[in-house]
């Protein structure tokens, strides 16, 4: 489904406007995604509990078509996060828009994941139990690099994407269940499994269970990730987008203009009136 936003002019926008009218909007179907259409999209999103970002993405299209929205992120999740992090709601909208991959689940209902073979190599050498021999753990990990380089490798890569990542994870779990789950990034915000303890989960399995429930749980993990990193939390509250992007995306953040995207998204969402909680 085509993502539509302010400034678009197309037949797809015309269809969107007609669909919104069927749900109570009073738009002139002209194919122009201007201020009035954006406001109508936000109003519909607020009414249905979806994130009221004014962008008609796949989730809005699914809802308009009467699809199942049970696993989707809710607007009240963002409102709660803003209160929890003591940050402007527009900041939360901005990081959700820019840092999220847009969806937390595949079409088959499984969470979006990415298995990291270089993390697997590192974690297999980690001392976890009393009596573990670090040298032996390292030797075993290095041996697996030779016999199974697609799953254990000091170099990142080997990604297949989509549902195939679950196949890679399943094979990695046969080698070591905990290390495999910890070596995987989960959900819309791609939180690595090895953060489970810092984020307050009882185990990596507990973390994974939450990531499989819904996007609200995935967003909660993202909120915890910010909350437990004082520098990242401060950068968000003070709207220092370059610092936030560097801390969250790494030193190459400028290559993808993350800081500029965050600033522009924040400005667009500031004073949007979308912070109204919906209880219905």
N, C-alpha and C positions, 0 to 999 in steps of 0.2 A: 504494500500500500504506500502511495506517495505521501510524504510528509509535506503538509501545506502550512505556510506561515505568512505573516504580514508582508505585503509587497508582491505576492504571487498573483498572476493573472492567467487563468487557464480554464479549460472545460472541467477539470477536476475541482476547481474552486466553485464553479457553478453547481456541480453536483452536491458538493458539501453544503452550500447555502440552501439548496432545496431540502436536503436531509435535516438540516437544522430547523428549517421552517416546519417540517413535519413533527418536530419536537417542541414547538411553541415559539420559535423565533419569528420575527417579522422582517425578514431581509428582502431586499430587492435582488433577485438572482441575476447578477451581472458579471460573474466570474472574476470580480476584483476583491482580493483579500485585503481590504482596508481596515480602518479603525473600527468601523461598525461591525464588520464580520469578525474581527478579532475579539471584540467585546462579547459578541454572541457566542463565540467558541468558549470563552472564559465562563460565561454564564451557564452554558450547558455543562461544562466540566464541574463547576461548583455544585450544580443541581444534582449531578450523578455521583459526586464524591471523587472524581478523577482529579489528578494534579491540574490545577487551573493555571496553566502556563500560556494559554492563548495559542498554542501550536496544535494543529490538527494532525497528529501522528497516527500510527497504527492503532494505539489504544483508544483514541477518540473515535476512529472509524469503526472499530470493533463494537464499541458501546452503541454508536448510532445505529448499527445494524442489528442490535439486540444480542450481541455475543456475550460470552461468559467473561466477566471482569473480576472474578473472585480473587485471583492471584495478583491483581494489579496494585501498584502503589496508590495510596489514597492522599487526597489533599490534606486531610487532618494529620497524616504522618509528618508532613513538612511543617505544619503549624506547631506540632508537638516538639519537633527537633529544634525549631527556632527558639522556643521557650527553654528547652533543655540546654542548648548551647549559648543562650543569652546573646543571640545574634539576630540582626534584621531578617525578616522573612524573605526579603528579596535576595539576600545572600544565599539562603537555603535553596531557593528556586534556581539561582545561578549555578551553584555547584551540582545540583541535580541535573540540570540541563546539559552542562558541559562535561561533567565527569562520569555521568552514567552512560552506559552503552545503549540506552534507550529501552531495553527490555531485559528482564532477568530470567526469562524462560524460553526454551526452544518450543517449536510447534508441537513436539511430542510430550510437552509438560515437564521435561527435565530442566534443571537450572542451567543457565549458561555457565560454562567452565572453560578453563584453559590449564592443561597439565604442563608443569614446568620441569623438564628432565634435569636441568642443572641444579635446581633446588633439591630434587630427589637424590642426586649424587651427594650433595652436601649433607642432607639429613640422614642418609644411611650411615654416614660416618659419625653421627652424633652419639655421644654417650648418654644413654637413657636410664640404665639400671646399674646398681652397685655390682661391681665385678666385671663390667664390660671392658674389653681390651680395645683401647682406641686404635692401636696399630692393626688389629685384626678387623675391626669395623672398616677402617680405611682400605685395607687390602680387599675386603669383600666388595666394597663399593667400586673400586677400581677394576676388579674382575668383571663386574656387571657392565662396565663401560665397554669391555671387549665383546661380551656375549650378547648384550642387549642395549646397544647404543641409542636406540630410539626412545628408551625409557629412562636410562641412567647415563648421564653424560655431563662432563664439566662445562660444556658449551650449551648455551640456550638454543632452542630451535626444535625442529621436528613437529611443529604444529600442523594439525590437519583441519581443525575448526569444526564448529557445529556438533552434531551428534557423535562424530568420530572421536571427539575428545573424551567422551564417556567411555569409549572402547579402550582408548589409551589408559585412562584412569583404572578401568577394571583390570587390565593386565598388570599395571603397576601395583595394584593392591595385592596381587598374588605374590609379589616380591616382599612387600612390607606394607601392611594396611595403614598404619598410622603415618608413616613417612609419605605415602602416596596421597592421602587426604590433605596432609599439611603442605604438600608440594603443588597443590591445585588452587587456582584463584576461582572465586565463587560469586555468581550473581551479577546483577547489573553494575555493581561498582568494583567487581573483580578483587575482592578482599582475599588475601592469601590465607590458607588454612592454618599456617603456623602462627598466626596472630591470636588464635583462640583464647589462650590464657590471658594475654593482655586485655582482651576485649570482654573478659568476664564470663566466658562459657566454661562449663564443667569439664569438657573434653573436646577434642577435635570432632568426635562423632556427634556431640551435642550441637556444635557449631554447624556441621553439615546438615543435620536434621532441620535446623532453623532455616538454612538457606534453601532448603527444598520445599518449604511451606508456601512462601509468597514473597512478593517484592517488598512488602512492609517489613518483613523480617530481615531482608537483605539491606534495606535502608537503615534499619536499626543498627546493623553491624557497621555500616558506614558512619553513622552518627557516633557510635562508640569509638570508631577509629579516630575520628577528629577529637572527640572528648578526651581520649587518653594520650593525645600528643599535644602537650602545652604549646609548642611553637606553631603547630598547624592550627590549633584552636585560636590562638591569638591573631594569626594572620587572617583568619576568616572574620573574626569579630571586628578587626580594624580595617578590613577590606584592602589588605595589601596583597593584591592578586598575583603579582609576580612571585612573591614569597610563598604564597599558598600553592601555586602551580609548581614551583620548584620542589617543595617538600612532598607534594602528592604525586607528581608525574616524573620527578627526577630532573637532572641538570639539562636535559635536552628539551625542556618544556617549550622553549621559544620556537623550536622548529615547527611545532604544531599550533603556535599562537595561543596556547592555553590561557595565558594571562589576559590577552586582549579579548578572547572569547568570554572569559569570566566577567571582565569589566563591562562589556557590552550587554551581556545577559543581565547583570545586576541593574544596570541603568534602565533596561527595558521593563524589568519587573518591579522597580521601585515605585511605590505609590500606585500599584495596579489595582488595589482594592480586592485582591484575591485571598486575603488572609482571613476571610470570614469562615468560621467553622460551620460545617454542615452536619446536622444531627439526624437528618432523616435517612 
